[in-house]
């Protein structure tokens, strides 16, 4: 029997700092990007907060948010 791990919560009285959430990545049409799997590309479409359509040359891919493997150049 396995338990599902609940996210740890931060108590206000704790002497340790609360973990900081990484900032959300925002992309705009025309941005040059790099992806760990697909390589270099250019954003050609945005679905607000859901996905980005990126042209990687031979293929066009729909990359879902939170864009973990994609970064802006």
N, C-alpha and C positions, 0 to 999 in steps of 0.2 A: 504494500500500500504506500503510495507516494503522496506527499503533501505539496500543494502548490505554494510557491514562495510569495508571500505578501510583500509589497514594497515596504521598506523600512521608513518609518516616520521620524521626524526630527522633533524632539521635545524642546520647548522654549527655554527650559531650565538647564539644558545640556551645556557643558563647557566647550563642546566641539562645535565648529561652524557647520551650518546646514550645507548640504551639497548644492552646488550651483548648476542649474540646467543650462546646457549649451544653447547659444542663441539660434533661432530658426534661420535657415538659409533661404534667401530670397533671390530669385533669378528673374531677369527681364528678357524680352525678345531681343535677340542680337548678341547676347552675352556669349563669350567664348568660354567653354567649360572643358574639363577633363573628367573622365569616368574610369574607375579602376578596371572595368571589364571591356568597355567599348573604345576607350582612348579619347582623342581630341574631337570636339564637336562644337556646334553652334545651336543655341536655343532658338527654335522657330515658332514655338507656341507655348502658352501658359494656361493651365487650368487652376484658378486661384486656390492655393492651399492643398491641391490634390495631386497634380502631376505637371511635368514639363515635357514637351515634345522636342527632342533634340536630334539634329541631323549630324550623323557621324560619318558622312561621306557615302559609303556604300549602303548604309541602312539608316532608317529613322526609328528611334526608340522612344517609348513613352516611359519616363522615369518617374516613379511615384515618390511623393513626399514621405519621409523627411530627407531625402536625397543623401543617404549615408555614404554612398560611394562616389558622389559627384561633388566637384568643387569648382569655383569660378576662377578663371585665370586673370 
